[in-house]
Amino acid sequence: MTVKGDVYRFGPFHLDPEVGILFYGDEPTMLGQRAVALLRLLIQNAGQPVSKDALIDAGWGGSAVADN
């Protein structure tokens, strides 16, 4: 994985979190804010376990989340 500015590159993908676009090669896919936050967390912790609490915090902030 490489980071240029705020663009994350991993394999054939690159993520521009500022505009919420994930590219596969040259093909763009728009992502919502939650998806960008979760993907960024996973990229930043590549190769390491990410706790459920960290995922919930990144994706849902202060909202109440149930286990179902």
N, CA, C and O atoms as CSV, one atom per row, in Angstrom:
chain,resi,resn,atom,element,x,y,z
A,1,MET,N,N,0.850,-1.178,0.000
A,1,MET,CA,C,0.000,0.000,0.000
A,1,MET,C,C,0.890,1.234,0.000
A,1,MET,O,O,1.911,1.281,0.687
A,2,THR,N,N,0.491,2.225,-0.776
A,2,THR,CA,C,1.183,3.509,-0.762
A,2,THR,C,C,0.167,4.617,-0.544
A,2,THR,O,O,-1.013,4.471,-0.862
A,3,VAL,N,N,0.642,5.721,0.001
A,3,VAL,CA,C,-0.220,6.879,0.248
A,3,VAL,C,C,0.431,8.084,-0.418
A,3,VAL,O,O,1.585,8.406,-0.136
A,4,LYS,N,N,-0.309,8.750,-1.303
A,4,LYS,CA,C,0.145,10.007,-1.910
A,4,LYS,C,C,-0.887,11.047,-1.546
A,4,LYS,O,O,-2.036,10.972,-1.982
A,5,GLY,N,N,-0.478,12.022,-0.744
A,5,GLY,CA,C,-1.474,12.968,-0.244
A,5,GLY,C,C,-2.449,12.180,0.602
A,5,GLY,O,O,-2.046,11.510,1.553
A,6,ASP,N,N,-3.699,12.251,0.277
A,6,ASP,CA,C,-4.711,11.457,0.972
A,6,ASP,C,C,-5.258,10.352,0.080
A,6,ASP,O,O,-6.346,9.841,0.343
A,7,VAL,N,N,-4.531,9.972,-0.968
A,7,VAL,CA,C,-4.968,8.895,-1.854
A,7,VAL,C,C,-4.225,7.626,-1.459
A,7,VAL,O,O,-2.995,7.605,-1.411
A,8,TYR,N,N,-4.979,6.572,-1.177
A,8,TYR,CA,C,-4.412,5.284,-0.779
A,8,TYR,C,C,-4.393,4.360,-1.992
A,8,TYR,O,O,-5.407,4.213,-2.674
A,9,ARG,N,N,-3.261,3.744,-2.263
A,9,ARG,CA,C,-3.132,2.809,-3.386
A,9,ARG,C,C,-2.815,1.425,-2.831
A,9,ARG,O,O,-1.897,1.255,-2.029
A,10,PHE,N,N,-3.595,0.442,-3.274
A,10,PHE,CA,C,-3.387,-0.934,-2.822
A,10,PHE,C,C,-3.831,-1.866,-3.934
A,10,PHE,O,O,-4.990,-1.850,-4.350
A,11,GLY,N,N,-2.891,-2.684,-4.414
A,11,GLY,CA,C,-3.183,-3.557,-5.548
A,11,GLY,C,C,-3.682,-2.730,-6.722
A,11,GLY,O,O,-3.116,-1.679,-7.024
A,12,PRO,N,N,-4.750,-3.200,-7.398
A,12,PRO,CA,C,-5.275,-2.454,-8.542
A,12,PRO,C,C,-6.217,-1.312,-8.139
A,12,PRO,O,O,-6.807,-0.663,-9.003
A,13,PHE,N,N,-6.358,-1.071,-6.848
A,13,PHE,CA,C,-7.301,-0.072,-6.341
A,13,PHE,C,C,-6.589,1.193,-5.897
A,13,PHE,O,O,-5.412,1.166,-5.539
A,14,HIS,N,N,-7.320,2.305,-5.924
A,14,HIS,CA,C,-6.902,3.484,-5.178
A,14,HIS,C,C,-8.144,4.197,-4.681
A,14,HIS,O,O,-9.161,4.291,-5.370
A,15,LEU,N,N,-8.025,4.693,-3.464
A,15,LEU,CA,C,-9.129,5.344,-2.769
A,15,LEU,C,C,-8.786,6.806,-2.566
A,15,LEU,O,O,-7.735,7.144,-2.021
A,16,ASP,N,N,-9.692,7.675,-3.016
A,16,ASP,CA,C,-9.576,9.107,-2.734
A,16,ASP,C,C,-10.666,9.432,-1.723
A,16,ASP,O,O,-11.810,9.679,-2.104
A,17,PRO,N,N,-10.322,9.436,-0.427
A,17,PRO,CA,C,-11.343,9.618,0.602
A,17,PRO,C,C,-11.961,11.015,0.619
A,17,PRO,O,O,-13.080,11.187,1.100
A,18,GLU,N,N,-11.246,12.009,0.101
A,18,GLU,CA,C,-11.777,13.374,0.108
A,18,GLU,C,C,-13.011,13.506,-0.777
A,18,GLU,O,O,-13.929,14.261,-0.456
A,19,VAL,N,N,-13.036,12.780,-1.882
A,19,VAL,CA,C,-14.190,12.854,-2.790
A,19,VAL,C,C,-15.054,11.597,-2.727
A,19,VAL,O,O,-16.103,11.533,-3.367
A,20,GLY,N,N,-14.614,10.587,-1.950
A,20,GLY,CA,C,-15.414,9.379,-1.767
A,20,GLY,C,C,-15.469,8.489,-2.990
A,20,GLY,O,O,-16.516,7.922,-3.304
A,21,ILE,N,N,-14.338,8.360,-3.691
A,21,ILE,CA,C,-14.301,7.515,-4.886
A,21,ILE,C,C,-13.247,6.430,-4.713
A,21,ILE,O,O,-12.103,6.703,-4.348
A,22,LEU,N,N,-13.661,5.190,-4.983
A,22,LEU,CA,C,-12.749,4.056,-5.030
A,22,LEU,C,C,-12.573,3.697,-6.498
A,22,LEU,O,O,-13.554,3.486,-7.210
A,23,PHE,N,N,-11.341,3.629,-6.948
A,23,PHE,CA,C,-11.046,3.267,-8.333
A,23,PHE,C,C,-10.512,1.848,-8.390
A,23,PHE,O,O,-9.683,1.449,-7.572
A,24,TYR,N,N,-10.995,1.090,-9.367
A,24,TYR,CA,C,-10.404,-0.193,-9.731
A,24,TYR,C,C,-9.802,0.041,-11.104
A,24,TYR,O,O,-10.514,0.072,-12.107
A,25,GLY,N,N,-8.483,0.207,-11.145
A,25,GLY,CA,C,-7.854,0.667,-12.387
A,25,GLY,C,C,-8.348,2.076,-12.659
A,25,GLY,O,O,-8.116,2.988,-11.865
A,26,ASP,N,N,-9.029,2.253,-13.785
A,26,ASP,CA,C,-9.585,3.565,-14.137
A,26,ASP,C,C,-11.087,3.649,-13.891
A,26,ASP,O,O,-11.701,4.678,-14.176
A,27,GLU,N,N,-11.690,2.579,-13.365
A,27,GLU,CA,C,-13.140,2.538,-13.144
A,27,GLU,C,C,-13.497,3.099,-11.774
A,27,GLU,O,O,-13.124,2.515,-10.757
A,28,PRO,N,N,-14.216,4.227,-11.727
A,28,PRO,CA,C,-14.580,4.820,-10.438
A,28,PRO,C,C,-15.864,4.227,-9.866
A,28,PRO,O,O,-16.776,3.858,-10.606
A,29,THR,N,N,-15.920,4.142,-8.559
A,29,THR,CA,C,-17.128,3.763,-7.834
A,29,THR,C,C,-17.306,4.758,-6.695
A,29,THR,O,O,-16.424,4.912,-5.850
A,30,MET,N,N,-18.446,5.427,-6.680
A,30,MET,CA,C,-18.738,6.376,-5.606
A,30,MET,C,C,-19.060,5.598,-4.331
A,30,MET,O,O,-19.792,4.609,-4.367
A,31,LEU,N,N,-18.515,6.047,-3.219
A,31,LEU,CA,C,-18.775,5.431,-1.924
A,31,LEU,C,C,-19.400,6.452,-0.989
A,31,LEU,O,O,-19.157,7.652,-1.114
A,32,GLY,N,N,-20.198,5.974,-0.060
A,32,GLY,CA,C,-20.751,6.835,0.970
A,32,GLY,C,C,-19.711,7.108,2.046
A,32,GLY,O,O,-18.658,6.471,2.086
A,33,GLN,N,N,-20.018,8.054,2.909
A,33,GLN,CA,C,-19.077,8.450,3.960
A,33,GLN,C,C,-18.716,7.299,4.887
A,33,GLN,O,O,-17.558,7.156,5.281
A,34,ARG,N,N,-19.701,6.476,5.236
A,34,ARG,CA,C,-19.436,5.350,6.142
A,34,ARG,C,C,-18.488,4.351,5.488
A,34,ARG,O,O,-17.545,3.879,6.124
A,35,ALA,N,N,-18.736,4.028,4.225
A,35,ALA,CA,C,-17.871,3.080,3.516
A,35,ALA,C,C,-16.446,3.610,3.415
A,35,ALA,O,O,-15.491,2.853,3.589
A,36,VAL,N,N,-16.295,4.902,3.136
A,36,VAL,CA,C,-14.962,5.509,3.054
A,36,VAL,C,C,-14.261,5.427,4.407
A,36,VAL,O,O,-13.084,5.072,4.476
A,37,ALA,N,N,-14.973,5.750,5.474
A,37,ALA,CA,C,-14.378,5.722,6.816
A,37,ALA,C,C,-13.931,4.307,7.188
A,37,ALA,O,O,-12.847,4.122,7.741
A,38,LEU,N,N,-14.764,3.316,6.887
A,38,LEU,CA,C,-14.412,1.933,7.211
A,38,LEU,C,C,-13.248,1.441,6.361
A,38,LEU,O,O,-12.330,0.799,6.871
A,39,LEU,N,N,-13.284,1.738,5.074
A,39,LEU,CA,C,-12.206,1.304,4.190
A,39,LEU,C,C,-10.887,1.973,4.566
A,39,LEU,O,O,-9.838,1.329,4.551
A,40,ARG,N,N,-10.934,3.242,4.899
A,40,ARG,CA,C,-9.717,3.952,5.321
A,40,ARG,C,C,-9.129,3.301,6.579
A,40,ARG,O,O,-7.919,3.094,6.665
A,41,LEU,N,N,-9.981,2.983,7.545
A,41,LEU,CA,C,-9.509,2.330,8.768
A,41,LEU,C,C,-8.839,0.996,8.449
A,41,LEU,O,O,-7.770,0.691,8.977
A,42,LEU,N,N,-9.470,0.205,7.586
A,42,LEU,CA,C,-8.909,-1.099,7.237
A,42,LEU,C,C,-7.597,-0.956,6.472
A,42,LEU,O,O,-6.665,-1.729,6.695
A,43,ILE,N,N,-7.514,0.018,5.581
A,43,ILE,CA,C,-6.273,0.255,4.832
A,43,ILE,C,C,-5.159,0.686,5.772
A,43,ILE,O,O,-4.035,0.193,5.676
A,44,GLN,N,N,-5.465,1.598,6.675
A,44,GLN,CA,C,-4.451,2.103,7.599
A,44,GLN,C,C,-3.952,1.022,8.555
A,44,GLN,O,O,-2.865,1.143,9.120
A,45,ASN,N,N,-4.740,-0.025,8.734
A,45,ASN,CA,C,-4.364,-1.116,9.631
A,45,ASN,C,C,-4.136,-2.416,8.867
A,45,ASN,O,O,-4.327,-3.502,9.416
A,46,ALA,N,N,-3.731,-2.311,7.616
A,46,ALA,CA,C,-3.534,-3.489,6.765
A,46,ALA,C,C,-2.603,-4.486,7.445
A,46,ALA,O,O,-1.543,-4.121,7.953
A,47,GLY,N,N,-3.017,-5.752,7.444
A,47,GLY,CA,C,-2.215,-6.808,8.044
A,47,GLY,C,C,-2.360,-6.937,9.543
A,47,GLY,O,O,-1.714,-7.781,10.165
A,48,GLN,N,N,-3.216,-6.094,10.134
A,48,GLN,CA,C,-3.423,-6.129,11.580
A,48,GLN,C,C,-4.907,-6.340,11.865
A,48,GLN,O,O,-5.756,-5.896,11.092
A,49,PRO,N,N,-5.222,-7.008,12.959
A,49,PRO,CA,C,-6.631,-7.130,13.327
A,49,PRO,C,C,-7.200,-5.756,13.698
A,49,PRO,O,O,-6.515,-4.927,14.297
A,50,VAL,N,N,-8.444,-5.536,13.338
A,50,VAL,CA,C,-9.150,-4.301,13.698
A,50,VAL,C,C,-10.315,-4.703,14.593
A,50,VAL,O,O,-11.122,-5.556,14.226
A,51,SER,N,N,-10.397,-4.098,15.742
A,51,SER,CA,C,-11.434,-4.481,16.706
A,51,SER,C,C,-12.823,-4.056,16.236
A,51,SER,O,O,-12.986,-3.116,15.458
A,52,LYS,N,N,-13.796,-4.774,16.734
A,52,LYS,CA,C,-15.188,-4.425,16.454
A,52,LYS,C,C,-15.478,-3.005,16.918
A,52,LYS,O,O,-16.166,-2.252,16.228
A,53,ASP,N,N,-14.959,-2.638,18.079
A,53,ASP,CA,C,-15.185,-1.286,18.599
A,53,ASP,C,C,-14.590,-0.224,17.680
A,53,ASP,O,O,-15.197,0.829,17.479
A,54,ALA,N,N,-13.409,-0.488,17.120
A,54,ALA,CA,C,-12.785,0.472,16.200
A,54,ALA,C,C,-13.616,0.611,14.928
A,54,ALA,O,O,-13.776,1.715,14.408
A,55,LEU,N,N,-14.147,-0.507,14.422
A,55,LEU,CA,C,-15.010,-0.466,13.238
A,55,LEU,C,C,-16.284,0.322,13.518
A,55,LEU,O,O,-16.699,1.154,12.711
A,56,ILE,N,N,-16.895,0.057,14.659
A,56,ILE,CA,C,-18.126,0.767,15.024
A,56,ILE,C,C,-17.852,2.252,15.180
A,56,ILE,O,O,-18.632,3.080,14.711
A,57,ASP,N,N,-16.753,2.596,15.833
A,57,ASP,CA,C,-16.417,4.003,16.030
A,57,ASP,C,C,-16.170,4.703,14.697
A,57,ASP,O,O,-16.625,5.829,14.495
A,58,ALA,N,N,-15.453,4.046,13.787
A,58,ALA,CA,C,-15.153,4.653,12.487
A,58,ALA,C,C,-16.400,4.805,11.628
A,58,ALA,O,O,-16.568,5.819,10.950
A,59,GLY,N,N,-17.269,3.809,11.653
A,59,GLY,CA,C,-18.425,3.821,10.757
A,59,GLY,C,C,-19.672,4.461,11.308
A,59,GLY,O,O,-20.491,4.987,10.555
A,60,TRP,N,N,-19.824,4.421,12.621
A,60,TRP,CA,C,-21.074,4.899,13.197
A,60,TRP,C,C,-20.880,5.969,14.260
A,60,TRP,O,O,-21.856,6.451,14.836
A,61,GLY,N,N,-19.636,6.346,14.528
A,61,GLY,CA,C,-19.366,7.420,15.488
A,61,GLY,C,C,-20.033,7.169,16.823
A,61,GLY,O,O,-19.861,6.099,17.407
A,62,GLY,N,N,-20.784,8.124,17.313
A,62,GLY,CA,C,-21.415,8.022,18.618
A,62,GLY,C,C,-22.776,7.359,18.611
A,62,GLY,O,O,-23.449,7.347,19.642
A,63,SER,N,N,-23.210,6.804,17.479
A,63,SER,CA,C,-24.530,6.173,17.406
A,63,SER,C,C,-24.549,4.851,18.162
A,63,SER,O,O,-23.531,4.165,18.263
A,64,ALA,N,N,-25.708,4.505,18.687
A,64,ALA,CA,C,-25.880,3.208,19.345
A,64,ALA,C,C,-25.977,2.131,18.267
A,64,ALA,O,O,-26.724,2.278,17.299
A,65,VAL,N,N,-25.217,1.047,18.440
A,65,VAL,CA,C,-25.187,-0.038,17.469
A,65,VAL,C,C,-25.437,-1.341,18.204
A,65,VAL,O,O,-24.812,-1.604,19.232
A,66,ALA,N,N,-26.356,-2.171,17.682
A,66,ALA,CA,C,-26.672,-3.468,18.290
A,66,ALA,C,C,-25.902,-4.575,17.579
A,66,ALA,O,O,-25.423,-4.384,16.461
A,67,ASP,N,N,-25.784,-5.731,18.227
A,67,ASP,CA,C,-25.042,-6.868,17.681
A,67,ASP,C,C,-25.859,-7.759,16.752
A,67,ASP,O,O,-25.449,-8.897,16.525
A,68,ASN,N,N,-26.957,-7.330,16.216
A,68,ASN,CA,C,-27.746,-8.242,15.376
A,68,ASN,C,C,-27.619,-7.967,13.938
A,68,ASN,O,O,-28.228,-8.658,13.121
